[in-house]
Amino acid sequence: MKNVLVLCTGNSCRSQIAEGYLRHFAGAKAAIYSAGIETHGVNPKAIAIMAEDHIDILGHTSNHVDEYQNIPFDFVITVCDNAKEACPYYPGNVQRFHHNFPDPAKATGTPDEVMQEFRKVRDMIKVYAADFVSRHINS
């Protein structure tokens, strides 16, 4: 089984969404973790837009990257430039991946416009997660 860490700044939106989709697509073939270089709590809008796609992240917690120091990760995926810059060193044969997704928590506008931005980012992460699992977990 592969160990995968998804890392972002606050472990509230992008990494939580990615964790949900990676778990969904990988099933029992990988252990998926998410963390932040800070912890901001799981964003309620992220929970809501994932529920719209039948992925339950309600029980997720916002974790600091230091909590996972002793896990031998096979893959570390950073989902924002800030996390990539601050990503700690992981010993061993860790493969690093990076994709800078927009931060939906910074969306402005009406409540509907903000939720549309969350959905847009969710859909981008869903495609990325499906492709990642296909290439690196199921291959």
N, C-alpha and C positions, 0 to 999 in steps of 0.2 A: 504494500500500500504506500502511496506517495503522500508526503506532507506538503501542503501548500499554504503559504501565508500571503494574505492580501493586506497591503499597508497603504494608509493614507494619512492625512494630517490629524483629523480628530476622531476617526473611526465612528462616524455618525451617519454618513450617507453612502458615498461611492464604494467604500470597502465593504460596508454592510450589504449593499445590493449585490456586489460581486460575490461575496461569501454565499449569499442565498442562491444565486444562479450556479456557481461552481458546485455547490453541494447537490443541487438539483440534477445537473448534467453528469456529474461524476459518480453519484450514488456511493456505493461502498468501495469504489476503487481508489478513493483519496480521502484523507482527513484534511478538512478545510478550516483555516483559522483566519480571523481578521484582527487587525490592531491599528493603532494610531501612534504617532509620535507624541500626541496629546490624547486626552479622552474628553469628548464632548457629549456623550450619551447618544443613544440611537435616535435619529430624527424621526418624529412621528409621521412626517410626510413620506419618508422612505418606507416606513412600515405600511402606510396606506397604499402607495403605488405598487408595492410588491404584492400586497393582498389582491389588488386588481388583476394581477397575473397569476393568482393562485399559488404564490410562494409566501410562506409564513416566516417572517423574521421577527415576530413579536417577542420571542424569547431570547433574541440576541442581546449581548451585552457589549458595552464599549470598553475595549481592553487596551492597555498600554503595551507597546511592543516589548518592553522589558519582561513582561509576564511569560514570554515564550522563549527565553534565552536557552533553555535546555532541550528544546525540540529540534531534532535534526531535519531541517527543511530541505526538500528537494527543489522547490520552486519558491521564489519570492517575487510577487507581482506588486509593483508600486503603481497606484492609480492617480497620482498627482505629482507634479514636479517637486513640490515642497518635500514630500515623503521620499522621493528619489534622492534628493540632496542630503536628507538627514538619516537615510536608511543605515542601520548599524551593519557591521561586518558579521557575516555568518560563516563559520569555518566549514570546511568540507566542500563537496562537489555541488554547491548550490547554483542553480540556474536562475538568473535574474531577468525579469521582463518588466517593461514599463509602457504605460499608456496614460497620457495626461487627459483624463476626462474632465469636462467642465464641472464646476462645483454647483449643483442645483441649490444648495443652501444660500447661495449668493444671488439667486434670481430675484428680480424685482418686478413689480406690476400688480395687477389685480390677483386675488387668490386663484382664479382660474388660470391666469398666465403663469403664475409660479408653479402650479401643479403640472401644467403642460411642459415646463422646463424639466421638472422631476421625471416625467414620463419619457421625455426625449433622451435624457441621460440614462435612465433605466434601460431603454431599448438599445442604446449604444453598448452598454455593459453586457446586456444579454447576448448580443451577437459576439462580443469579444469572449465571453465566458464559454459559449458553445464551441467556438473555434479553438480556444485554448484546450478544453477537455478533449476535443477530437484529435488535436495534434500531439498533446503531451501526456494525456492520461490514458486514453483508449488505444493509442498506437503501440 
